[in-house]
Amino acid sequence: MSPRPDARFRDRHPVFFWGMAALIALLVTATAAVGVRVVRYNREAAQISQQMTAAQRETRDELLATKARRTRLAVAVLQRDLRVRSLENRERHLAVVLADSVLELRHGAATLRRARIAIGPDSVVRAPDGRTWRFVRGIGERRIAQLLRSPVYTVPDWVYVSRGQAVPAGGERSVPGGLGEYVIRLDDGSEIYSQPQAGPLKDAVKPAGFMAQAGDLAAIFDAVGEETPVYIY
């Protein structure tokens, strides 16, 4: 019986054969060791990552809390400044006091008329096609840009989007008196308006808008004009 080919090769080249065998054994052992180390490394890395993530979350929360405190302080300082400026204004002007939800007609420091108002919330409306509308109640000094009586209100797209409705054709979106009988439009585009009797806003306050009863706004409407200062604080 003749020896196997691998035996003949081993006998003819013993150094090469056993060297290769040793090298293969070494590679197998090293691969196994590396595999164990990789598993251990991944486990330790995951633990470190979790610890670092927790620390990062804590740092992030501290930074956000600090930023929020600074923002609240800045807003409070601005509101106080606007209140002082309103009281120091010797001419006729309007003041929207957000904390009390009131609109005041003032002449100097004297309050001539006070009206309760409903204030629309800050809102973000997103459409399926990616369009976004953001409404934020403004704080600051404004001017009256327009005084309108029962204007025709063209209902904007965001109203329908916010209700999950299809946007109708242009002609179907025009609502006479859709912002009520009295509308005071400010120079930043926001509005002080009386409660509408028709249209989509008759049962809801326009985001970032200010809605008063018609009787209260009628008394204020005739006492102001374009360029009248309005302090919102």
QUIDA-V191698 format. One record per pair of residues at least 24 apart in sequence whose ideal C-beta (glycine too) atoms are under 7 Angstrom apart, sorted by the first residue. I is the first residue (numbers start at 1). J is the second residue. D is the distance in whole Angstrom. If there is no record, write none. Layout:
# QUIDA-V191698
((I;J;D) (I;J;D))
This chain:
# QUIDA-V191698
((75;139;7) (78;139;6) (79;139;7) (79;233;4) (82;140;7) (82;141;7) (82;231;5) (82;233;4) (83;233;5) (85;141;7) (85;231;6) (86;231;4) (89;229;6) (92;223;7) (92;224;7) (92;228;7) (93;228;6) (93;229;4) (93;230;7) (93;231;7) (94;224;6) (94;228;7) (94;230;4) (95;231;5) (96;210;6) (96;230;7) (96;232;4) (97;233;7) (98;137;7) (98;233;7) (103;192;7) (103;210;7) (103;212;6) (105;220;5) (105;223;6) (113;219;5) (113;220;6) (115;212;5) (115;213;7) (115;216;3) (115;217;7) (115;220;7) (117;210;5) (117;211;6) (117;212;5) (118;205;5) (118;211;5) (119;205;7) (119;210;6) (120;205;4) (120;206;5) (120;207;4) (120;208;5) (120;209;4) (121;207;6) (122;208;6) (123;207;4) (125;158;5) (125;161;6) (125;162;5) (127;161;5) (133;158;4) (135;207;4) (135;208;4) (136;208;6) (137;208;5) (138;188;6) (138;190;6) (138;232;6) (139;232;6) (139;233;6) (140;232;6) (141;229;6) (141;231;6) (142;186;4) (142;187;6) (142;188;6) (142;230;4) (142;232;6) (143;186;7) (143;187;5) (143;227;5) (143;228;7) (143;229;6) (143;230;7) (144;184;6) (144;186;6) (144;224;6) (144;225;7) (144;226;5) (144;227;6) (144;228;5) (144;230;6) (145;185;5) (145;186;6) (145;187;4) (145;226;7) (146;185;4) (146;226;7) (147;184;6) (147;221;6) (147;226;7) (148;183;4) (148;185;7) (149;181;7) (149;182;7) (150;176;7) (150;177;5) (150;181;5) (151;179;6) (151;183;6) (152;176;5) (153;178;3) (153;179;5) (153;199;6) (155;199;7) (155;200;6) (159;200;5) (175;199;4) (180;214;6) (181;214;5) (182;214;6) (182;217;4) (182;218;6) (182;221;5) (184;221;7) (186;230;6))
